């Protein structure tokens, strides 16, 4: 890869300042440069200003102070269309897709400004297939987006960016919903992309990814640049210290968590049971086939697997959002098969959804009202909301869960990803659910937020709650789970106790090798 081999940067941002209402300074006089042929990592905790800075470059936000230069020429970027015309594309952490459109139709929306009236879906389908084959981002161009897993949706977002043929590709936490195999494929693409003299800004909080893929790294903390490093000249510990501003901060990916089990599982009745469950996908084929699971109070049962192997459908049948065709689901011995969501929630089920922006909050609703969504009847009288009670309750949860927000009545979408997840966690756990379904609960979150959520889940299990942890992050599965079940092609191919689990064994099972065949 070329690294600063040319004197003129592809992108140069000088003195960038971005302020938001309430006195929040998201970017404070930031200088940032990207050279042709390099991968430049933008590292920092949630709320450090990484996405805001790149949103200014992409034209989503108007800068308050500063200048932007593209290949030495000062430019004004007022919209994403301006950015695209200058050769800049951005893949957002939160999906920018229309669920009821097909993959090809979503990609067509990205292509249409360039093709005008010549746009046709046949051409788009060919492009989707071509890019998918070339870069290992295969996805059915005729599939409805609403039927795709989170990992598949991420591929669509990347393809949307690639069809614009950018010189600079901004990737905002692109691996947050990808499996290890998908991350390897993404990195292969990145290396090929920059070898052609193009550039990548890689926004992340994952230190091992910075070390593996980047040439240089800029670290942001509280809206300011605290260091710019050549990756080959810096250690992972030095980056961690720069990012969090502390000498000793545990890195969740390297930390082994220990948790006491309240009682022997064999002496307890199951909290949740799935017995020989079958369910169809949106395409009308079996997504779950003869799937059986047993979850006990006080334990965390991890479900590991490559994205698209039935995890989405598993969560939906537990929520009552997808019908069980055959088989039974029991909650503390009571048959809850195909019961509606309201019934399940009243029965003690709490869900941390995979897509926090789509399923976890109401974007335009104030923070305080998002915190009472599942208890709104407790905060109203004669159909009138009890504002004082809501405010007191919201302030308590904001304090208890360390939610950083400018106020109670700012819209939820204005919060960072980590604080949105804390909001969701606060709302769910405040009700003390007896069974918790946690779907990729730390995807896209930084060290501090991940550590906080892991600790909260452990405390819930110690309280006696039964937790089903469905995660694409194998480190997370291995760190938190008492038992690990591996899902492949809609069925459980084996279960492994924590003390016997290792990445090699789990990895083979994730590839479809049944437990009995693993040496």
C-alpha positions as CSV (number, residue, x, y, z in Angstrom):
1,X,0.0,0.0,0.0
2,X,1.1,3.6,-0.6
3,X,1.4,5.6,2.5
4,X,2.0,9.4,2.2
5,X,4.0,8.7,-1.0
6,X,2.5,11.8,-2.5
7,X,2.8,15.3,-1.1
8,X,-0.8,16.2,-1.8
9,X,-3.4,14.4,0.3
10,X,-6.5,13.1,-1.3
11,X,-8.5,14.7,1.5
12,X,-7.4,17.4,3.9
13,X,-9.7,18.7,6.6
14,X,-8.4,21.8,8.5
15,X,-9.8,23.2,11.8
16,X,-13.1,21.4,11.5
17,X,-15.6,22.4,14.2
18,X,-19.1,21.1,14.5
19,X,-21.5,22.2,17.2
20,X,-25.0,20.9,18.1
21,X,-27.8,22.5,20.1
22,X,-27.4,22.4,23.8
23,X,-23.7,23.5,23.7
24,X,-22.4,20.1,22.5
25,X,-19.1,20.5,20.5
26,X,-18.9,17.2,18.6
27,X,-15.7,18.2,16.6
28,X,-13.3,20.8,18.1
29,X,-10.9,22.2,15.5
30,X,-9.9,18.8,14.0
31,X,-7.2,18.4,11.4
32,X,-7.4,15.2,9.4
33,X,-5.6,14.0,6.2
34,X,-6.0,10.9,4.0
35,X,-3.4,10.1,1.3
36,X,-3.9,8.1,-1.9
37,X,-3.5,4.4,-1.4
38,X,-3.8,4.3,2.4
39,X,-6.3,2.9,4.9
40,X,-6.6,5.5,7.6
41,X,-8.4,4.3,10.8
42,X,-10.5,6.8,12.8
43,X,-10.5,5.4,16.3
44,X,-12.3,6.5,19.4
45,X,-15.1,5.7,21.9
46,X,-18.8,6.2,21.1
47,X,-19.4,9.9,21.1
48,X,-15.8,10.8,20.4
49,X,-16.8,12.6,17.1
50,X,-15.7,10.0,14.5
51,X,-19.0,9.7,12.6
52,X,-19.7,13.4,13.0
53,X,-16.4,14.3,11.3
54,X,-17.0,11.9,8.4
55,X,-20.6,13.1,8.1
56,X,-19.2,16.6,7.6
57,X,-16.9,15.3,4.9
58,X,-19.9,13.4,3.3
59,X,-22.1,16.5,3.4
60,X,-24.6,15.2,5.9
61,X,-23.7,18.0,8.4
62,X,-22.7,21.6,7.7
63,X,-19.4,22.5,9.3
64,X,-19.4,25.6,11.6
65,X,-15.7,26.3,11.1
66,X,-12.9,24.9,9.0
67,X,-11.9,24.1,5.4
68,X,-12.0,20.9,3.3
69,X,-9.5,20.2,0.4
70,X,-9.8,17.5,-2.2
71,X,-6.6,16.8,-4.1
72,X,-5.3,20.2,-3.0
73,X,-8.4,22.1,-4.1
74,X,-10.6,23.8,-1.6
75,X,-14.2,22.6,-1.9
76,X,-17.6,23.2,-0.4
77,X,-19.6,20.1,0.4
78,X,-23.2,20.8,1.1
79,X,-24.8,17.5,0.5
80,X,-24.0,13.8,-0.2
81,X,-24.4,14.5,-3.9
82,X,-21.6,17.0,-3.7
83,X,-19.4,14.4,-1.9
84,X,-20.3,11.7,-4.5
85,X,-19.4,14.0,-7.3
86,X,-16.0,14.5,-5.7
87,X,-15.4,10.8,-5.4
88,X,-16.4,10.2,-1.8
89,X,-18.8,7.4,-0.7
90,X,-19.9,6.4,2.8
91,X,-21.2,3.2,4.3
92,X,-23.2,4.1,7.4
93,X,-23.2,2.1,10.6
94,X,-27.0,2.2,10.7
95,X,-28.6,0.9,7.6
96,X,-29.9,3.3,5.0
97,X,-32.2,0.8,3.2
98,X,-35.8,0.7,2.3
99,X,-37.1,-2.6,3.7
100,X,-39.9,-3.2,1.2
101,X,-37.6,-2.7,-1.8
102,X,-35.4,-5.4,-3.3
103,X,-31.7,-5.4,-3.0
104,X,-31.4,-4.2,-6.7
105,X,-34.0,-1.4,-6.1
106,X,-32.0,-0.1,-3.2
107,X,-28.8,-0.2,-5.2
108,X,-30.6,1.6,-8.0
109,X,-31.3,4.5,-5.7
110,X,-27.6,5.0,-5.4
111,X,-27.0,4.7,-9.1
112,X,-29.8,6.8,-10.4
113,X,-28.1,10.2,-10.3
114,X,-25.4,8.9,-12.6
115,X,-27.5,6.9,-15.0
116,X,-30.6,9.2,-15.3
117,X,-33.2,7.8,-17.6
118,X,-30.9,5.0,-18.8
119,X,-31.4,3.3,-15.4
120,X,-32.8,-0.2,-15.7
121,X,-33.0,-3.0,-13.1
122,X,-31.4,-5.5,-15.4
123,X,-28.2,-3.4,-15.4
124,X,-28.4,-3.0,-11.6
125,X,-28.8,-6.7,-11.0
126,X,-25.8,-7.4,-13.2
127,X,-23.8,-4.9,-11.1
128,X,-24.9,-6.4,-7.8
129,X,-23.9,-9.9,-9.0
130,X,-20.6,-8.7,-10.5
131,X,-19.5,-6.9,-7.3
132,X,-20.7,-9.7,-5.1
133,X,-18.7,-12.2,-7.1
134,X,-15.6,-10.0,-7.2
135,X,-15.5,-9.0,-3.6
136,X,-17.2,-11.8,-1.8
137,X,-20.3,-9.8,-1.0
138,X,-22.8,-12.1,-2.5
139,X,-26.5,-11.3,-2.0
140,X,-29.6,-12.1,-3.9
141,X,-30.4,-9.0,-6.0
142,X,-34.1,-9.9,-6.1
143,X,-34.5,-10.5,-2.3
144,X,-36.6,-8.0,-0.3
145,X,-34.4,-6.2,2.2
146,X,-36.8,-6.9,5.0
147,X,-36.1,-10.6,4.6
148,X,-32.3,-10.2,5.0
149,X,-30.2,-10.8,8.1
150,X,-28.1,-7.9,9.5
151,X,-25.0,-9.2,7.9
152,X,-26.7,-9.4,4.5
153,X,-28.0,-5.9,4.8
154,X,-24.5,-4.7,5.5
155,X,-23.3,-6.2,2.3
156,X,-26.0,-4.3,0.4
157,X,-24.8,-1.1,2.0
158,X,-21.3,-1.8,0.9
159,X,-22.4,-2.6,-2.7
160,X,-24.4,0.6,-2.8
161,X,-21.2,2.5,-2.1
162,X,-19.0,0.5,-4.5
163,X,-21.3,1.1,-7.5
164,X,-20.5,4.8,-7.2
165,X,-16.8,4.0,-8.0
166,X,-15.4,6.3,-5.3
167,X,-11.8,7.4,-4.8
168,X,-12.4,7.5,-1.0
169,X,-14.6,5.0,0.8
170,X,-15.7,5.8,4.3
171,X,-16.6,2.7,6.3
172,X,-18.4,3.5,9.6
173,X,-18.1,0.5,11.9
174,X,-18.5,-1.9,8.9
175,X,-17.7,-5.0,10.8
176,X,-20.2,-4.6,13.6
177,X,-22.6,-7.1,12.2
178,X,-20.2,-9.3,10.2
179,X,-18.8,-12.7,11.1
180,X,-15.1,-13.4,11.3
181,X,-15.2,-14.9,7.8
182,X,-17.1,-11.9,6.4
183,X,-14.6,-9.6,8.0
184,X,-11.7,-11.4,6.3
185,X,-13.6,-10.9,2.9
186,X,-14.1,-7.2,3.6
187,X,-10.4,-6.8,4.4
188,X,-9.4,-8.5,1.2
189,X,-11.6,-6.0,-0.7
190,X,-10.1,-3.1,1.2
191,X,-6.5,-4.2,0.4
192,X,-7.3,-4.5,-3.3
193,X,-9.2,-1.2,-3.3
194,X,-6.3,0.8,-1.9
195,X,-3.7,-1.0,-4.0
196,X,-5.3,0.8,-6.9
197,X,-4.4,4.2,-5.4
198,X,-7.8,4.7,-3.7
199,X,-8.3,5.4,0.0
200,X,-10.4,4.1,2.9
201,X,-11.3,5.8,6.1
202,X,-12.1,3.0,8.5
203,X,-14.1,4.2,11.5
204,X,-13.9,1.7,14.4
205,X,-13.4,1.1,18.1
206,X,-11.9,-2.4,17.6
207,X,-8.2,-2.2,18.3
208,X,-7.3,-5.5,16.7
209,X,-8.9,-4.4,13.4
210,X,-6.9,-1.2,13.4
211,X,-3.7,-3.1,13.8
212,X,-4.6,-5.5,11.1
213,X,-6.0,-3.3,8.3
214,X,-4.8,0.3,8.7
215,X,-1.7,2.2,7.7
216,X,-2.2,5.1,9.9
217,X,-4.6,5.9,12.7
218,X,-6.1,9.1,14.1
219,X,-7.5,8.8,17.7
220,X,-10.3,11.1,18.7
221,X,-11.4,11.7,22.3
222,X,-14.2,14.0,23.3
223,X,-14.2,15.7,19.9
224,X,-10.5,16.4,19.7
225,X,-7.5,14.7,18.0
226,X,-5.3,13.2,20.7
227,X,-2.9,11.4,18.4
228,X,-2.0,10.4,14.9
229,X,0.1,7.3,14.5
230,X,1.7,5.0,11.9
231,X,0.1,1.7,12.8
232,X,3.4,-0.2,12.5
233,X,5.0,2.1,15.1
234,X,2.3,1.9,17.8
235,X,1.1,-0.9,20.1
236,X,-2.5,-1.9,20.9
237,X,-2.0,-0.8,24.5
238,X,-0.8,2.7,23.4
239,X,-3.9,3.0,21.2
240,X,-6.2,1.9,24.1
241,X,-4.7,4.5,26.4
242,X,-5.0,7.2,23.8
243,X,-8.6,6.3,23.2
244,X,-9.9,6.1,26.8
245,X,-7.4,8.5,28.4
246,X,-6.5,6.1,31.2
247,X,-3.4,4.1,31.9
248,X,-5.3,0.8,32.5
249,X,-8.6,0.1,30.7
250,X,-9.5,-3.5,30.0
251,X,-10.1,-4.4,26.4
252,X,-13.3,-6.6,26.3
253,X,-11.9,-8.7,23.4
254,X,-9.0,-9.7,25.7
255,X,-10.8,-9.9,29.0
256,X,-12.0,-13.2,30.5
257,X,-15.1,-12.7,32.6
258,X,-16.1,-15.1,35.4
259,X,-19.6,-15.5,36.7
260,X,-21.0,-17.6,39.5
261,X,-23.9,-19.8,38.7
262,X,-26.5,-19.5,41.4
263,X,-27.4,-23.2,41.5
264,X,-26.7,-26.4,39.5
265,X,-28.7,-26.3,36.3
266,X,-29.7,-29.9,36.7
267,X,-31.7,-29.0,39.8
268,X,-33.7,-26.3,38.1
269,X,-36.7,-26.2,35.8
270,X,-36.1,-24.7,32.4
271,X,-37.0,-21.0,31.9
272,X,-37.3,-21.3,28.1
273,X,-37.6,-24.4,25.9
274,X,-37.9,-24.9,22.2
275,X,-38.7,-28.4,21.1
276,X,-38.3,-29.5,17.5
277,X,-39.3,-26.1,16.1
278,X,-39.8,-25.4,12.4
279,X,-40.4,-22.0,10.9
280,X,-40.4,-20.5,7.4
281,X,-38.3,-17.7,6.1
282,X,-39.8,-14.7,4.2
283,X,-39.0,-16.6,1.0
284,X,-41.2,-19.6,2.1
285,X,-38.4,-22.1,2.8
286,X,-37.5,-23.5,6.2
287,X,-35.3,-21.1,8.1
288,X,-35.5,-23.2,11.3
289,X,-35.6,-27.0,11.1
290,X,-36.1,-29.3,14.1
291,X,-34.4,-26.8,16.4
292,X,-34.3,-27.6,20.1
293,X,-32.9,-25.4,22.9
294,X,-33.2,-25.4,26.7
295,X,-32.3,-22.3,28.7
296,X,-32.2,-22.3,32.5
297,X,-32.6,-19.5,35.1
298,X,-29.3,-17.9,36.1
299,X,-27.4,-18.9,33.0
300,X,-26.2,-17.3,29.8
301,X,-26.7,-19.6,26.8
302,X,-24.7,-18.3,23.8
303,X,-25.9,-19.0,20.3
304,X,-23.0,-18.8,17.9
305,X,-23.3,-19.0,14.1
306,X,-22.5,-17.3,10.8
307,X,-25.1,-14.6,9.9
308,X,-28.1,-15.9,7.9
309,X,-28.3,-19.3,9.5
310,X,-31.7,-18.7,11.2
311,X,-30.8,-16.3,14.0
312,X,-33.2,-13.7,12.8
313,X,-36.0,-16.1,12.6
314,X,-35.2,-17.6,16.0
315,X,-35.5,-14.2,17.6
316,X,-38.8,-13.5,15.7
317,X,-40.5,-16.7,16.8
318,X,-39.5,-16.0,20.4
319,X,-41.1,-12.5,20.0
320,X,-44.3,-13.8,18.5
321,X,-43.4,-12.0,15.2
322,X,-43.0,-15.2,13.1
323,X,-45.2,-18.3,13.2
324,X,-44.0,-21.7,14.4
325,X,-45.0,-24.2,11.7
326,X,-44.3,-27.2,13.9
327,X,-42.9,-27.7,17.3
328,X,-43.4,-26.1,20.7
329,X,-42.1,-23.1,22.7
330,X,-42.4,-23.0,26.5
331,X,-41.8,-20.2,29.0
332,X,-41.5,-21.6,32.5
333,X,-43.5,-24.6,31.5
334,X,-46.3,-22.6,29.8
335,X,-47.0,-23.1,26.1
336,X,-46.3,-19.8,24.4
337,X,-46.1,-21.1,20.9
338,X,-47.4,-18.3,18.5
339,X,-48.5,-16.1,21.3
340,X,-48.6,-12.3,20.5
341,X,-45.7,-10.0,21.6
342,X,-47.8,-8.3,24.3
343,X,-48.6,-11.6,26.0
344,X,-44.9,-12.6,26.0
345,X,-43.7,-9.3,27.4
346,X,-46.3,-9.5,30.2
347,X,-45.1,-13.1,30.8
348,X,-41.6,-11.8,31.6
349,X,-39.8,-11.8,28.3
350,X,-37.4,-8.9,27.6
351,X,-35.7,-8.4,24.2
352,X,-32.6,-6.4,23.3
353,X,-33.0,-6.2,19.5
354,X,-30.3,-6.7,16.9
355,X,-31.1,-3.6,15.0
356,X,-31.3,-0.9,17.7
357,X,-32.2,1.9,15.4
358,X,-35.1,0.1,13.6
359,X,-36.5,-2.1,16.4
360,X,-35.1,-0.6,19.7
361,X,-36.3,3.0,19.7
362,X,-38.7,5.4,18.0
363,X,-36.2,7.7,16.3
364,X,-38.1,11.0,16.6
365,X,-39.5,10.4,20.0
366,X,-37.9,12.1,23.0
367,X,-35.5,10.2,25.2
368,X,-37.8,10.3,28.2
369,X,-40.7,8.8,26.2
370,X,-38.5,6.1,24.7
371,X,-37.7,5.0,28.2
372,X,-41.3,4.3,29.1
373,X,-42.4,2.6,25.9
374,X,-43.0,-0.8,27.5
375,X,-44.5,0.7,30.7
376,X,-46.5,3.7,29.3
377,X,-49.7,2.6,30.9
378,X,-48.0,3.1,34.3
379,X,-47.3,6.7,33.5
380,X,-50.7,7.9,32.4
381,X,-54.1,8.6,34.0
382,X,-57.3,8.9,32.0
383,X,-55.2,8.8,28.9
384,X,-53.1,11.8,30.0
385,X,-49.3,11.3,30.4
386,X,-48.0,12.0,33.9
387,X,-45.1,14.3,32.9
388,X,-43.6,14.7,36.4
389,X,-43.5,10.9,37.0
390,X,-42.1,10.3,33.6
391,X,-39.3,12.8,34.2
392,X,-38.4,11.4,37.6
393,X,-38.3,7.9,36.2
394,X,-36.3,8.9,33.1
395,X,-33.7,10.8,35.2
396,X,-33.2,7.8,37.4
397,X,-32.6,5.5,34.5
398,X,-30.3,8.0,32.8
399,X,-28.3,8.1,36.0
400,X,-28.3,4.4,36.7
401,X,-27.3,3.5,33.1
402,X,-24.9,6.4,32.5
403,X,-26.8,7.6,29.4
404,X,-25.2,10.7,28.0
405,X,-27.9,13.0,26.6
406,X,-28.3,16.8,26.3
407,X,-31.8,16.5,27.8
408,X,-34.9,14.5,28.5
409,X,-36.7,15.7,25.4
410,X,-34.1,15.6,22.7
411,X,-35.0,13.0,20.0
412,X,-33.5,9.6,20.5
413,X,-31.7,9.7,17.1
414,X,-29.5,12.5,18.4
415,X,-27.7,10.1,20.8
416,X,-24.6,8.1,19.9
417,X,-24.9,4.4,19.2
418,X,-23.6,3.4,22.6
419,X,-26.0,5.7,24.4
420,X,-28.9,4.4,22.4
421,X,-28.0,0.9,23.4
422,X,-27.8,2.0,27.0
423,X,-31.3,3.6,26.7
424,X,-32.7,0.3,25.3
425,X,-31.0,-1.7,28.0
426,X,-32.3,0.6,30.7
427,X,-35.9,0.3,29.4
428,X,-35.8,-3.5,29.2
429,X,-33.9,-4.3,32.4
430,X,-35.8,-1.8,34.6
431,X,-38.8,-4.2,34.2
432,X,-36.7,-7.1,35.7
433,X,-37.6,-9.7,33.0
434,X,-37.2,-13.3,33.9
435,X,-36.0,-14.2,30.4
436,X,-33.8,-11.9,28.3
437,X,-33.1,-12.4,24.6
438,X,-30.0,-10.4,23.7
439,X,-29.3,-10.2,19.9
440,X,-25.9,-8.8,19.1
441,X,-26.1,-6.5,22.1
442,X,-22.7,-4.8,21.7
443,X,-22.4,-4.6,17.9
444,X,-20.7,-1.4,16.9
445,X,-20.0,-0.3,20.5
446,X,-16.8,0.9,22.0
447,X,-14.8,-0.5,24.9
448,X,-16.6,1.3,27.6
449,X,-20.1,0.6,26.3
450,X,-19.3,-3.0,25.7
451,X,-17.8,-3.5,29.1
452,X,-20.9,-1.8,30.7
453,X,-23.3,-4.1,28.8
454,X,-21.4,-7.2,29.6
455,X,-21.4,-6.4,33.3
456,X,-25.1,-5.7,33.2
457,X,-25.9,-9.0,31.5
458,X,-23.8,-10.8,34.1
459,X,-25.6,-9.1,36.9
460,X,-29.0,-10.0,35.4
461,X,-27.9,-13.7,35.3
462,X,-26.7,-13.5,38.9
463,X,-30.1,-12.1,39.7
464,X,-31.6,-15.3,38.3
465,X,-32.7,-14.2,34.8
466,X,-32.2,-16.6,32.0
467,X,-30.3,-15.0,29.1
468,X,-30.2,-16.2,25.5
469,X,-27.2,-14.4,23.9
470,X,-27.3,-14.5,20.1
471,X,-24.2,-13.0,18.8
472,X,-21.9,-13.0,15.7
473,X,-19.0,-11.9,17.9
474,X,-17.3,-15.2,18.9
475,X,-15.2,-13.4,21.5
476,X,-18.4,-12.2,23.2
477,X,-19.9,-15.6,23.1
478,X,-16.8,-17.2,24.6
479,X,-16.5,-14.5,27.3
480,X,-20.1,-14.5,28.6
481,X,-21.7,-17.9,28.0
482,X,-22.0,-20.7,30.4
483,X,-23.0,-23.0,27.5
484,X,-22.6,-22.4,23.8
485,X,-25.0,-23.8,21.2
486,X,-24.1,-23.5,17.5
487,X,-26.7,-22.9,14.9
488,X,-26.1,-23.9,11.3
489,X,-28.7,-24.0,8.5
490,X,-31.5,-23.5,10.9
491,X,-30.7,-26.2,13.4
492,X,-28.5,-26.7,16.4
493,X,-25.5,-28.8,15.4
494,X,-24.1,-29.1,19.0
495,X,-23.7,-27.6,22.4
496,X,-20.4,-27.1,24.3
497,X,-19.9,-26.1,28.0
498,X,-17.8,-23.0,28.6
499,X,-14.9,-24.9,30.0
500,X,-14.5,-27.1,26.9
501,X,-15.2,-24.3,24.3
502,X,-12.5,-22.9,22.0
503,X,-12.5,-21.0,18.8
504,X,-11.3,-23.9,16.7
505,X,-14.1,-26.2,17.9
506,X,-16.8,-23.6,17.6
507,X,-15.5,-22.5,14.2
508,X,-15.8,-26.0,12.8
509,X,-19.4,-26.3,14.1
510,X,-20.3,-22.9,12.7
511,X,-19.1,-24.3,9.3
512,X,-21.7,-27.1,9.6
513,X,-19.5,-29.8,11.2
514,X,-21.7,-31.6,13.8
515,X,-20.3,-31.8,17.3
516,X,-20.0,-35.6,17.1
517,X,-17.6,-35.2,14.2
518,X,-15.4,-32.5,15.8
519,X,-12.2,-34.0,17.2
